[in-house]
Amino acid sequence: MLSSANQSDGSQPQSGQTGRFGDRCVDDQVVIVGEVGIPAHGISPNAQAVQVLENIRAILVANKADMKDVVQVTVYVTDMRAFHDIADIRMNYFPKDGPTSVIVEVSKLALPELQIEISAIAAV
């Protein structure tokens, strides 16, 4: 079964409401792609990371899952110096032995004000 996970009522988010670009629930997985913290203009990478992780948590809850169900995370940052701060923030969201993860520095993201983007896969 393939269903949209964008809103708990099945509707698409309004512009500026969230950073959801592509979320899907397929059989026993919730696949979250390109989650960003919107609005991002003037917001620090740390604040963007918190917003992204809160968005991911909301998507998971809407699909009867939790952060402990996340098995893989890919983090894209525009400045690798944010690595340690993001790692510390992440510890507040995932269990001690959290998901496998990769962090990649990219020259830019979809919008110039974005500094972090996260994709995740949860097994439910």
Backbone hydrogen bonds in HBPLUS format (Angstrom, degrees):
<---DONOR---> <-ACCEPTOR-->    atom                        ^
c    i                          cat <-CA-CA->   ^        H-A-AA   ^      H-
h    n   atom  resd res      DA  || num        DHA   H-A  angle D-A-AA Bond
n    s   type  num  typ     dist DA aas  dist angle  dist       angle   num
A0027-ASP N   A0001-MET O   3.35 MM  26  5.53 152.4  2.43 140.2 147.4     1
A0003-SER N   A0025-CYS O   3.33 MM  22  5.57 148.4  2.43 139.7 148.6     2
A0025-CYS N   A0003-SER O   3.24 MM  22  5.57 161.0  2.27 154.0 158.9     3
A0010-GLY N   A0007-GLN O   2.93 MM   3  5.00 161.9  1.96 109.4 114.5     4
A0017-GLN N   A0014-GLN O   2.93 MM   3  5.33 159.5  1.97 137.7 138.8     5
A0036-VAL N   A0019-GLY O   3.20 MM  17  4.49 154.8  2.27 115.0 122.6     6
A0033-VAL N   A0022-GLY O   2.68 MM  11  5.06 162.4  1.71 168.8 173.2     7
A0024-ARG N   A0031-VAL O   2.82 MM   7  5.22 160.2  1.86 152.6 159.4     8
A0031-VAL N   A0024-ARG O   2.70 MM   7  5.22 164.4  1.73 169.7 171.1     9
A0026-VAL N   A0029-GLN O   2.81 MM   3  5.28 151.4  1.89 153.1 161.8    10
A0029-GLN N   A0026-VAL O   2.83 MM   3  5.28 152.7  1.91 131.9 141.2    11
A0124-VAL N   A0028-ASP O   2.79 MM  96  5.06 161.1  1.83 132.9 138.9    12
A0030-VAL N   A0122-ALA O   2.89 MM  92  5.04 153.6  1.96 137.4 145.3    13
A0122-ALA N   A0030-VAL O   2.88 MM  92  5.04 159.2  1.92 144.7 151.7    14
A0032-ILE N   A0120-ALA O   2.78 MM  88  5.03 177.9  1.78 164.9 164.1    15
A0120-ALA N   A0032-ILE O   2.72 MM  88  5.03 152.5  1.80 140.8 150.4    16
A0035-GLU N   A0118-ILE O   2.90 MM  83  5.18 148.8  2.00 148.7 146.4    17
A0118-ILE N   A0035-GLU O   2.91 MM  83  5.18 162.8  1.94 146.4 151.4    18
A0043-ILE N   A0040-ALA O   2.97 MM   3  5.28 163.1  2.00 137.7 135.4    19
A0048-GLN N   A0044-SER O   2.91 MM   4  6.20 157.4  1.96 153.5 160.7    20
A0049-ALA N   A0045-PRO O   2.82 MM   4  6.03 153.0  1.89 146.7 154.0    21
A0050-VAL N   A0046-ASN O   3.02 MM   4  6.34 158.7  2.07 150.7 155.7    22
A0051-GLN N   A0047-ALA O   3.01 MM   4  6.25 164.3  2.04 148.0 152.2    23
A0052-VAL N   A0048-GLN O   2.87 MM   4  6.07 162.6  1.90 154.1 158.7    24
A0053-LEU N   A0049-ALA O   2.96 MM   4  6.15 166.3  1.98 152.2 155.8    25
A0054-GLU N   A0050-VAL O   2.90 MM   4  6.11 150.3  1.99 149.3 157.9    26
A0055-ASN N   A0051-GLN O   2.88 MM   4  6.12 154.1  1.95 148.3 155.5    27
A0056-ILE N   A0052-VAL O   2.89 MM   4  6.22 157.7  1.94 150.9 157.1    28
A0057-ARG N   A0053-LEU O   2.95 MM   4  6.14 158.4  2.00 142.5 148.4    29
A0058-ALA N   A0054-GLU O   2.99 MM   4  6.24 158.4  2.03 147.7 153.1    30
A0059-ILE N   A0055-ASN O   2.97 MM   4  6.28 156.8  2.03 152.2 158.3    31
A0060-LEU N   A0056-ILE O   2.95 MM   4  6.19 162.9  1.98 154.3 158.9    32
A0061-VAL N   A0057-ARG O   2.89 MM   4  6.16 165.4  1.91 155.5 159.2    33
A0062-ALA N   A0058-ALA O   2.98 MM   4  6.14 157.4  2.03 146.0 152.1    34
A0063-ASN N   A0060-LEU O   2.89 MM   3  5.06 141.5  2.04 102.3 114.6    35
A0065-ALA N   A0060-LEU O   2.79 MM   5  4.73 150.1  1.88 132.1 134.9    36
A0064-LYS N   A0061-VAL O   3.02 MM   3  4.94 155.2  2.09 115.0 111.8    37
A0069-ASP N   A0066-ASP O   2.88 MM   3  5.46 157.0  1.93 116.7 124.4    38
A0070-VAL N   A0067-MET O   3.13 MM   3  5.47 164.0  2.15 111.7 116.7    39
A0123-ALA N   A0069-ASP O   2.93 MM  54  5.54 154.1  2.00 153.5 146.8    40
A0071-VAL N   A0121-ILE O   2.78 MM  50  5.91 158.8  1.82 154.4 160.2    41
A0100-THR N   A0071-VAL O   3.16 MM  29  6.15 151.2  2.24 132.5 126.4    42
A0072-GLN N   A0121-ILE O   3.35 MM  49  5.28 151.4  2.43 146.1 146.5    43
A0121-ILE N   A0072-GLN O   2.92 MM  49  5.28 150.3  2.01 151.3 154.4    44
A0073-VAL N   A0100-THR O   2.91 MM  27  6.31 144.2  2.04 149.6 161.2    45
A0102-VAL N   A0073-VAL O   3.04 MM  29  6.53 140.4  2.20 146.3 158.4    46
A0074-THR N   A0119-SER O   2.86 MM  45  5.19 161.8  1.89 149.0 152.7    47
A0119-SER N   A0074-THR O   2.90 MM  45  5.19 160.1  1.94 150.7 157.5    48
A0075-VAL N   A0102-VAL O   2.81 MM  27  6.13 167.1  1.83 158.6 163.1    49
A0104-VAL N   A0075-VAL O   2.77 MM  29  6.19 158.0  1.82 162.9 170.5    50
A0076-TYR N   A0117-GLU O   2.76 MM  41  5.08 170.2  1.77 161.2 163.6    51
A0117-GLU N   A0076-TYR O   2.89 MM  41  5.08 144.8  2.01 145.8 152.6    52
A0077-VAL N   A0104-VAL O   2.90 MM  27  6.25 160.4  1.94 154.9 160.2    53
A0106-VAL N   A0077-VAL O   2.80 MM  29  6.05 158.5  1.84 157.1 164.1    54
A0078-THR N   A0115-GLN O   3.15 MM  37  5.21 146.0  2.27 135.8 135.8    55
A0082-ALA N   A0079-ASP O   3.03 MM   3  6.04 171.4  2.04 129.7 132.1    56
A0083-PHE N   A0080-MET O   2.94 MM   3  5.41 166.9  1.96 120.5 123.5    57
A0086-ILE N   A0082-ALA O   2.96 MM   4  6.09 168.7  1.97 166.7 170.3    58
A0087-ALA N   A0083-PHE O   2.89 MM   4  6.08 156.1  1.94 152.0 159.5    59
A0088-ASP N   A0084-HIS O   2.99 MM   4  6.22 154.5  2.06 146.0 152.0    60
A0089-ILE N   A0085-ASP O   2.99 MM   4  6.29 159.8  2.03 150.9 156.2    61
A0090-ARG N   A0086-ILE O   2.86 MM   4  5.99 160.8  1.90 151.5 157.1    62
A0091-MET N   A0087-ALA O   3.25 MM   4  6.49 140.0  2.42 138.9 147.7    63
A0091-MET N   A0088-ASP O   3.21 MM   3  5.32 130.1  2.48  96.4 108.6    64
A0092-ASN N   A0089-ILE O   2.96 MM   3  5.56 152.1  2.04 115.4 123.6    65
A0093-TYR N   A0090-ARG O   2.90 MM   3  5.29 159.4  1.94 114.5 121.5    66
A0094-PHE N   A0090-ARG O   3.08 MM   4  6.28 154.0  2.15 165.0 172.8    67
A0098-GLY N   A0095-PRO O   2.91 MM   3  4.89 119.1  2.29 134.0 125.4    68
A0114-LEU N   A0111-LEU O   3.10 MM   3  5.56 157.2  2.15 116.8 123.7    69
